[in-house]
Amino acid sequence: MSFVNCEVKDTIAIVTINRPEALNALNSQVLDDLEAAFDSIDTNVVRAVVLTGAGDKSFVAGADIGEMSTLSKAEGEAFGKKGNDIFRKIEQFPLPVIAAINGFALGGGCEISMSCDIRICSENAMFGQPEVGLGITPGFGGTQRLARLIGAGMAKQLIYTARNIKADEAYRIGLVNAVYPQEELLAAAEKMASQIAANAPIAVRACKKAINDGLQTDIDNALVIEEKLFGSCFESEDQREGMANFLRKKDDPAKVKVVAFKNA
């Protein structure tokens, strides 16, 4: 039995963490299943991914405390590395990944959402890094990604106090991009994914790589990364057709069409 489902709708993959009886908490099997789900996605067909949790109470309530409670120091490090490796795979996945956060996103749940490109949430969502209240630190990237996303001062406050925040505050501090009623969340995520999928896939992938890689270096090196990726787009059929369609508009607006980008 897999705790992670992957459904493909046209050019969108919907990955659902499906352990609602445990509020979708992450144990070793869930992490393995999550990695397998992303490995199964055909990136030649799929153009955007939505990651969500089963049910309407929890996106991911955190790592499985029952499993963690008996770990030794070495086992704790290994478990942290396992989660970090998989979350890093999501972060570096060539396609955009949208987190549709439908409830609790605590500990590992907040951390996995931060490995996604875009985060949107339901009105009942709750975010936090409560690990210090359990005698541990965040272990799946929380100390690093939270500080990068909302600033070191705010991240330190949330981590040190173990305070949970609601959806409206998460939006205010820039942790999520938008907040929706629970019943509209998944449709909103799929709509956003469809908007992304309608654009030139090679260009979208290049933008993700430029942003992610550029953030890991200084501005001068980051601009070189962008220049090279920008140049690489001019070898694509999508670039030629996209620009040709734009130029047709100048000659005869009636000739303009919706470009069906070929990922080539």
Secondary structure as the mmCIF struct_conf table of DSSP 4:
data_model
#
loop_
_struct_conf.conf_type_id
_struct_conf.id
_struct_conf.beg_label_comp_id
_struct_conf.beg_label_asym_id
_struct_conf.beg_label_seq_id
_struct_conf.end_label_comp_id
_struct_conf.end_label_asym_id
_struct_conf.end_label_seq_id
BEND BEND1 PHE A 3 PHE A 3
STRN STRN1 VAL A 4 LYS A 9
TURN_TY1_P TURN_TY1_P1 ASP A 10 THR A 11
STRN STRN2 ILE A 12 ILE A 17
HELX_RH_3T_P HELX_RH_3T_P1 PRO A 20 ALA A 22
TURN_TY1_P TURN_TY1_P2 LEU A 23 ASN A 24
STRN STRN3 LEU A 26 LEU A 26
HELX_RH_AL_P HELX_RH_AL_P1 SER A 28 ASP A 39
TURN_TY1_P TURN_TY1_P3 SER A 40 SER A 40
TURN_TY1_P TURN_TY1_P4 THR A 43 VAL A 45
STRN STRN4 ALA A 48 GLY A 53
BEND BEND2 ALA A 54 LYS A 57
STRN STRN5 SER A 58 VAL A 60
STRN STRN6 ALA A 63 ALA A 63
HELX_RH_AL_P HELX_RH_AL_P2 ILE A 65 MET A 68
TURN_TY1_P TURN_TY1_P5 SER A 69 THR A 70
HELX_RH_AL_P HELX_RH_AL_P3 LYS A 73 GLU A 91
TURN_TY1_P TURN_TY1_P6 GLN A 92 GLN A 92
BEND BEND3 PRO A 94 LEU A 95
STRN STRN7 VAL A 97 ILE A 101
BEND BEND4 GLY A 103 GLY A 103
STRN STRN8 PHE A 104 LEU A 106
TURN_TY1_P TURN_TY1_P7 GLY A 107 GLY A 107
HELX_RH_AL_P HELX_RH_AL_P4 GLY A 108 MET A 114
TURN_TY1_P TURN_TY1_P8 SER A 115 SER A 115
BEND BEND5 CYS A 116 ASP A 117
STRN STRN9 ILE A 118 SER A 122
TURN_TY1_P TURN_TY1_P9 GLU A 123 ASN A 124
STRN STRN10 MET A 126 GLY A 128
HELX_RH_3T_P HELX_RH_3T_P2 GLU A 131 LEU A 134
TURN_TY1_P TURN_TY1_P10 GLY A 135 GLY A 135
BEND BEND6 ILE A 136 ILE A 136
BEND BEND7 PHE A 140 GLY A 141
HELX_RH_AL_P HELX_RH_AL_P5 GLY A 142 ILE A 150
HELX_RH_AL_P HELX_RH_AL_P6 ALA A 152 THR A 161
TURN_TY1_P TURN_TY1_P11 ALA A 162 ALA A 162
STRN STRN11 ILE A 165 LYS A 166
HELX_RH_AL_P HELX_RH_AL_P7 ALA A 167 ARG A 172
TURN_TY1_P TURN_TY1_P12 ILE A 173 GLY A 174
BEND BEND8 LEU A 175 LEU A 175
BEND BEND9 ASN A 177 ASN A 177
STRN STRN12 ALA A 178 TYR A 180
HELX_RH_3T_P HELX_RH_3T_P3 GLN A 182 GLU A 184
HELX_RH_AL_P HELX_RH_AL_P8 LEU A 185 ALA A 197
TURN_TY1_P TURN_TY1_P13 ALA A 198 ALA A 198
BEND BEND10 ASN A 199 ASN A 199
HELX_RH_AL_P HELX_RH_AL_P9 PRO A 201 GLY A 214
TURN_TY1_P TURN_TY1_P14 LEU A 215 GLN A 216
BEND BEND11 THR A 217 THR A 217
HELX_RH_AL_P HELX_RH_AL_P10 ILE A 219 SER A 232
HELX_RH_3T_P HELX_RH_3T_P4 CYS A 233 GLU A 235
BEND BEND12 SER A 236 SER A 236
HELX_RH_AL_P HELX_RH_AL_P11 GLU A 237 ASP A 251
HELX_RH_3T_P HELX_RH_3T_P5 PRO A 253 LYS A 255
#
